[in-house]
Amino acid sequence: MSLINLKNLLGHAKSNKYAVGAFAMTNIDFIEALLESAIEKKSPIILLLAEVHFKYLDIERVAPIIIDRARSANIPVCVSLDHGLNFKTIVKAIRCGFNSVMFDGSKFPLKENISQTKEITRIAHAVDVSVEAELGYVGGESVGEKAPESHTPDKNLFTNVKDAKRFYEETGIDALAVAVGNVHGIYKGEPKLDFELLKELSDTLPIPLVLHGGSGISDDDYKKSIELGICKINYYTGMTMAAVKRMRAYLTENPDVNSYPDIIKTSMLAIMEDVKERLDVFGSTGKCDSSDSLCLSCDDRSCGINIRDNNHSSSGTISYKDLIKTISDKVSNNILNLSNK
Ligand SMILES: [Zn+2]
């Protein structure tokens, strides 16, 4: 088990009522910090690279490293482009080997958002890449030294249920990011999610729903959102704030420190603590553990255990059950051969 696309991963989350954490990376150290946290928690994870963060991590340079590391992790990992703003970026991410893309056409009028998302979905699905889109407008994306800034959600820009149904039917997307009182960055005042709207969207749409702007939402509200159909939670601001806070404290306590890697390591430990807490709250902890295993419940090629076996050369993968049967058959044959000698 290693790379899994968003559709398969969120399908499991939806039927098992948990959410998969999707964490944005803004430097290379995030890759290890995020994967190590998920491995420790025996949890699936989604690694995100957002187009607005290409100024920190160039997708073409960093993709081989991310994908190689994700492949070797013994947990299901989805590698997704976050908030791709145009056709060119989406195709670039697919070409780089990302197995999921989010196209954010939320700033366009509905008709334009549908037509662009539909075209992108057609192309992505042809190569088994999943597509997430956004309808309504979450807003508040900020980047740079002063980010994150605080924002208040605009009720007029919440996801409209009728539009969402039409959007899903016409585009064929795999997951939808909804605006139900969530914003990116820091919330101005207490976040107040519209659970009634979320329930209505969830009852209307058969696909998993996504909550962007996960930082600042209370644990109870996360859990309620997951009960009402949220299967993926995007989380970034909380991690970056935890890292900066820890780094400041470390430098204050150790004013003579001049070891750059130790400063980075300190901040990454803060990120790991925050991420592990989120995985517990999202309910994905332990999903890759023996009996309650995502690996075991996975019965198709995309989630199979990768082995090079002649009996399965067409797919290059084999399900766990088949693997056990293959091994048992081989052991029995060897015993028979020995007893016949
Ligand atoms: Zn977002």
Residues whose N, C-alpha, C, O or C-beta is under 5 A from the ligand:
A	BS01	ZN	H212 G213 N234
